[in-house]
Amino acid sequence: MDRFEVTIAGAGVIGLAIAHAFTSSGRFKPEHILLVEQENRIGQHISSRHSEVIHAGIYYRPGSLKAHCCVRGKALLYEFCDTYDITYKKPGKLIISNDLGVEELEKLAANATANGVTDLQWWDEQKLLREEPALRARHALLSPSTGILDSHAYMERLLQLSQDRGMVFAPNTRITSVHASAQGLEVVSEANGLAQGSSKFHFSSDLFINACGLQAQDMASRCPDLEPCHIPALYPCKGDYFSYSGHNPFKHLIYPTPEPNLRGLGIHSTQDLAGQLRFGPDSRYVETLDYGVDASKAAGYATAIRSYFPAIEESRLQPAYAGIRPKLSGPGQSAADFEIAGPTQHGQPGMYHLFGIESPGLTSSLALAEKVLNSV
């Protein structure tokens, strides 16, 4: 039976970052590291259905894994982009308020400071009128370190670097079970898309890392030695994006104050590297993983956006794409943290499961990979 030192399930941005961390660590032979992906190419779910924003670390509970990995990951990500020529920009983000008071913004500023984010700037209405004349807001916090990047180029470079070092990449492959054996962990996988149908492949691995995103709980359920109590409930939360045709009037990303319990960050204005304006996402819990966008929601989006962009024209809003967040907290519950469940948590040697890696997962990817590497 073939043997690997490390098997990583899931080739989204988190699995790719973990592969990069392990293949470059010097602790493992890269040719003994296997990255498995059930789709035919990388980053087909959460990793390609978001705003491509590099977050600063403003919103998350001080001391949480999200807060640490966002702030640390932001620094690592900018460094990676500079080193490997990944295109990014730093337009900065304005978190705005149209209320007479600034209490919510003050709370966010205090939270950011506790997380080590010390570069925020206060903008008053006059400053906003000068810098963003199309925007209507009374107060704002500017986050100058918030950026946008080409996330697909980032993922492709992570894969290329790991493969150049010798890592084995197996797309079109689904892991059907992982269980303890005399050789460590025995993994059973199934290769799909072959001319003759499918074939099963058994191999052993010293370590198994579940980075399957929305399918992480399903993957964990295929590990019979893992007790169900160690698999947290999944609450899929969908958000739709609309593109906006015509001129982009904003220099910065524009965010309203976040929704209660950080269910979402409100219908905000972002842009791609070419300056194309888009709005979203909203947030609603769903039962099924459907990526369709309801075009009839444009009217509701326009109403929400008009509170800070009065000149918006509903006819310019066009359905773009949707994403689904793998939340660990349900309706009305407090925001849940990222979860890295290793042997200390569940008692199964060699197994590591990542649950609830939603936003700011892209920003946090290299820091989360660092955390996993340091825990094995």
Secondary structure, 3 states (H helix, E strand, C coil): CEEEEEEEECCCHHHHHHHHHHHCCCCCCHHHEEEECCCCCCCCCHHHCCCCEECCCCCCCCCCHHHHHHHHHHHHHHHHHHHHCCCEECCCEEEEECCCCCHHHHHHHHHHHHCCCCCCEEEEHHHHHHHCCCCCCCEEEEECCCEEECHHHHHHHHHHHHHHHCCEEECCEEEEEEEEECCEEEEEEEEEEECCEEEEEEEEEEEEEECCHHHHHHHHHCCCCCCHHHCCCCEEEEEEEEEECCCCCCCCEEEECCCHHHCCCCCEEEECCCCCEEEECCCEECCCCCCCCCHHHHHHHHHHHHCCCCCCCHHHEEEEEEEEEEECCCCCCCCCCCEEECHHHHCCCCEEEEECCCCCHHHHHHHHHHHHHHHC
